[in-house]
């Protein structure tokens, strides 16, 4: 009798796990993968990030490139995006990986089954563990359902449009007080741009030259920063820093480093 009850509860948990993932992940149209997972030392080490993107696309997900512009849909509803991260779990003489899907409110929508590998070679072991973790993701049979997507970042009442006169052009004295624009950095040098903590928030610095590109000043809201020489605010989405600003009365969200 005990064995029957144990099997029943195990079946019930598996059904709940499947339903949670199915109902949750299908509500999101896009996924994004960071250039480097926290447990790795460099970007796409062991080609693990590239393999994650490949397996996501293989299972029907629309994977966004970090360096490209976000789709226009995300300007109106950034909660259509899930951040995908791979977590390394502690294991004795084996490699354990778990794939997590996190929404715009930093809530974990779905956790994969833990993929385990006993291969000692790092690259082969990571790849085998990741592929095993993706078995549970493949079982979701992901398919974006627009009608089911009801998550919005914020609900704001409609207000009448108000014409606002453009601000006057800054005088010569004002121009002298404005901070100079950041020095241009080529896309090839973006990997050498680092965001370091400072007394007032963070500093975005090009390490080879020592040039400070931006300074991020802390605000009263935790995790939200004012950029000294760019319009808008900066904050962290998963493992990525983004800038949010307004253009022609529309919210634009783009990577801070581009």
Beta strands, then each sheet from edge to edge (+ up, - down):
strand 1: 30-33
strand 2: 62-64
strand 3: 81-89
strand 4: 95-102
strand 5: 108-111
strand 6: 115-117
strand 7: 193-197
strand 8: 201-206
strand 9: 211-218
strand 10: 225-227
strand 11: 233-237
strand 12: 240-247
strand 13: 250-255
sheet 1: 2+ 1+ 3+ 4- 5+
sheet 2: 2+ 1+ 3+ 4- 6+
sheet 3: 7+ 8- 9+ 10- 11+ 12- 13+
end
